[in-house]
Amino acid sequence: MTRKPVDTGDPDRLYTVTGGRSRTDDSFDLVTLVVSECRPTAGMQSEHARILELCRHPTAVVEVAAELKLPITVVRILLGDLLDMGRITARHPRAAKSVASLPDSALLKEVLHGLRNL
């Protein structure tokens, strides 16, 4: 089995897409849900336009990266641009307040069995 490199994108292209930026704030977790607040406009960077189209419904950051076939770092930079422009909303996953507030594992198993039986 031949392994492919993780980043198969042309470095020059990635540099151009991000405007030379390589760092982003960590406001986008892999499972953060992104939702478009508007439609793409004429003259918009093609990657930004594609993100707005993909995120008409809540979409995880990792799914956006997979669809665009871009490294997650590049996608986070692009999402930061769109967030700064007010074109997307980010919904971060909620952390459980305590272990006691998590659903009972027996209940989850019952739900899983019920779904498998459908």
C-alpha positions in Angstrom: 0.0 0.0 0.0 1.4 3.4 -1.0 0.9 6.2 1.4 0.0 9.6 0.1 1.3 12.8 1.7 -1.2 14.5 3.9 -0.9 17.9 2.1 -1.0 17.3 -1.7 -1.7 21.0 -2.4 0.7 23.1 -4.3 2.5 25.3 -1.7 2.4 28.4 -3.9 -1.4 28.0 -4.3 -1.9 27.6 -0.6 0.2 30.7 0.0 -1.9 32.6 -2.4 -5.2 31.3 -1.0 -4.3 32.5 2.5 -2.7 35.7 1.4 0.6 34.5 2.9 -0.8 33.9 6.3 0.1 30.7 8.1 -1.3 31.3 11.6 -4.8 31.5 12.8 -6.5 31.9 16.2 -7.8 28.7 17.6 -11.5 29.7 17.5 -12.3 26.8 15.1 -12.2 23.3 16.5 -12.5 20.4 14.1 -16.1 19.8 15.1 -17.2 23.5 15.3 -20.3 23.9 13.2 -20.2 26.7 10.6 -23.4 28.3 9.1 -23.5 30.8 6.2 -25.2 34.1 7.0 -25.3 35.2 3.3 -24.8 34.1 -0.2 -21.6 34.5 -2.2 -21.1 37.8 -3.9 -19.5 38.7 -7.2 -15.7 39.2 -6.9 -15.4 37.1 -3.8 -12.4 34.7 -3.5 -13.5 31.3 -4.9 -12.7 29.4 -1.7 -14.8 31.8 0.3 -17.7 31.4 -2.1 -17.4 27.6 -1.9 -17.4 27.7 1.9 -20.6 29.8 1.9 -22.3 27.4 -0.5 -21.2 24.3 1.6 -22.3 25.9 4.9 -25.9 26.7 3.9 -26.7 24.1 6.6 -24.5 23.6 9.7 -21.3 21.9 8.6 -18.3 20.9 10.7 -14.9 22.5 10.0 -13.4 19.1 9.2 -16.1 18.5 6.6 -15.4 21.8 4.9 -11.7 21.0 4.7 -12.5 17.6 3.2 -14.9 19.0 0.6 -12.4 21.7 -0.4 -9.5 19.3 -0.3 -7.5 21.8 1.6 -5.4 21.5 4.8 -7.3 22.3 8.0 -5.0 25.2 8.8 -5.8 26.9 5.5 -9.6 26.3 6.0 -9.3 27.8 9.5 -7.7 31.0 8.0 -10.4 31.2 5.4 -13.2 30.7 8.0 -11.6 33.4 10.2 -11.8 35.8 7.2 -15.5 35.0 6.7 -16.2 35.3 10.5 -14.5 38.7 10.6 -16.7 39.8 7.7 -19.8 38.6 9.4 -20.6 36.1 6.6 -20.6 33.0 8.8 -21.6 32.0 12.3 -19.6 29.5 14.3 -21.4 27.2 16.7 -18.9 25.6 19.1 -19.8 22.3 20.7 -20.9 22.5 24.3 -18.9 20.7 26.9 -20.6 18.6 29.5 -20.9 20.4 32.8 -20.1 17.2 34.7 -19.9 13.5 34.2 -23.3 13.2 36.0 -24.9 15.3 33.3 -23.9 12.9 30.5 -26.6 10.4 29.3 -26.6 7.0 30.9 -24.6 4.5 28.9 -27.4 1.9 29.2 -29.8 4.4 27.6 -27.4 5.1 24.8 -27.0 1.3 24.1 -30.8 1.0 24.0 -31.0 3.8 21.4 -28.3 2.2 19.4 -30.1 -1.1 19.3 -33.3 0.6 18.4 -31.6 2.4 15.5 -30.0 -0.8 14.3 -33.4 -2.5 14.3 -35.0 0.1 12.0 
